[in-house]
């Protein structure tokens, strides 16, 4: 379920993000970002996910090499999300770069934020410490409590409501098995220590449910 979209609830972290980047925050841009995250086709990739990622960012920001860039990537990493689309990360990265360009930020920073968001495709190893941090933030839900993980699992299914049960089970099983086959799910030591064991228990339980 989406969290409230009152601007005042989100504005402090939004302003902090842009301050870290050396510029002022746009309230109009925040409104557009929150509206996108509130779209009705979202069940997992929604404001709750954004709020949880920002919470992880707040706790782990000391691990970032370029904190402002990682923070901005958190805000934008799923700002475009259409379940039937294969280029959500790309379109989200394009939106982030556009916002940074309009704010007259350095093109090098914009390119790095673009790369950070593309890293959340989870289809290639991260190449920088900031990419590893953002991926760990994005995947933190895998190591959440069993109740939160089960809600996440159900929400993902709702986002693919048009897919048949049989096909969904097969594809979802492939995704979960790929995660479990990784030597480690989390690359930062902090995330690994806090979340790895629970994430593996959650994934194993989800696979068991799919096989039931």
VENRAWO-V202855 format. One record per pair of residues at least 4 apart in sequence whose C-alpha atoms are under 8 Angstrom apart, sorted by the first residue. I is the first residue (numbers start at 1). J is the second residue. If there is no record, write none. Layout:
# VENRAWO-V202855
i = <I,I>
j = <J,J>
This chain:
# VENRAWO-V202855
i = <1,1,1,1,1,2,2,2,2,2,3,3,3,5,5,5,5,5,6,7,7,7,8,10,11,11,11,12,13,14,14,14,15,15,15,16,17,17,17,17,18,18,18,18,18,18,19,19,19,19,20,20,21,21,21,23,23,26,27,28,29,29,30,31,32,33,33,33,33,34,34,35,36,36,37,37,37,37,37,37,37,37,38,38,38,39,41,41,41,42,42,42,42,43,43,43,43,44,44,44,44,44,44,45,45,45,45,46,47,48,49,50,50,50,51,52,53,53,53,53,53,54,54,54,54,55,56,56,56,57,57,57,57,60,61,62,63,64,64,64,64,65,65,66,66,67,68,69,69,69,69,70,70,70,70,70,71,72,72,72,73,73,73,73,73,73,73,74,74,75,76,76,76,76,76,76,77,77,77,77,77,78,78,78,79,80,80,80,80,81,81,82,83,83,87,88,89,89,89,89,89,90,90,90,91,92,92,93,93,93,93,93,93,94,94,95,96,96,96,96,97,97,97,97,97,98,99,100,100,100,100,101,101,101,101,105,105,106,107,108,109,110,111,112,113,114,115,115,116,116,116,116,117,119,119,119,119,119,120,120,120,122,126,126,127,127,128,129,130,131,132,132,132,133,133,133,134,135,136,136,136,136,136,139,140,140,140,141,141,141,142,142,142,142,142,142,142,143,143,143,143,143,143,143,143,144,144,144,144,144,145,145,146,146,147,148,149,149,150,150,151,152,153,153,154,155,156,157,157,160,163,163,164,165,166,167,168,169,169,170,171,172,173,173,173,174,175,176,176,176,176,177,177,178,179,180,180,180,180,184,184,185,185,186,186,186,186,187,187,188,189,190,191,191,192,193,195,196,197,198,199,200,201,202,203,204,205,206,207,208>
j = <43,44,46,47,48,38,43,46,47,48,47,48,51,9,10,34,35,38,10,11,30,31,12,14,15,27,30,16,17,18,25,30,19,24,25,20,21,68,71,72,22,23,24,25,68,72,23,24,25,68,67,68,68,69,105,103,105,30,31,32,33,99,34,35,36,37,75,76,79,38,47,39,79,80,42,45,46,47,50,78,79,80,42,46,47,46,82,83,159,46,81,82,159,155,156,158,159,48,49,152,155,156,159,49,50,78,81,50,51,52,53,54,74,75,55,56,57,74,137,138,140,58,71,74,75,59,60,137,140,61,71,74,137,64,67,67,133,70,129,130,133,129,130,70,130,71,72,73,109,112,113,74,113,116,130,134,75,76,96,113,77,96,113,114,116,117,134,117,134,79,80,92,93,95,96,117,89,92,93,117,120,88,89,92,92,88,89,91,92,85,88,88,159,160,91,92,93,117,118,120,121,94,117,118,95,96,117,97,113,114,115,117,118,98,114,99,100,110,113,114,101,110,111,113,114,102,103,104,105,106,110,105,106,107,110,109,110,110,111,112,113,114,115,116,117,118,119,131,120,130,131,134,121,123,124,126,131,135,134,135,138,135,131,132,131,132,132,133,134,135,136,187,188,137,187,188,138,139,140,186,187,188,191,143,144,191,195,148,149,152,149,195,198,199,200,202,203,149,195,196,197,198,199,200,202,148,149,195,198,199,149,198,150,202,151,152,153,202,154,206,155,156,157,206,158,159,160,161,168,168,167,168,168,169,170,171,172,173,210,174,175,176,177,207,210,178,179,180,203,206,207,181,207,182,185,185,200,203,204,192,196,192,196,191,192,195,196,191,192,192,193,194,195,196,196,197,199,200,201,202,203,204,205,206,207,208,209,210,211,212>
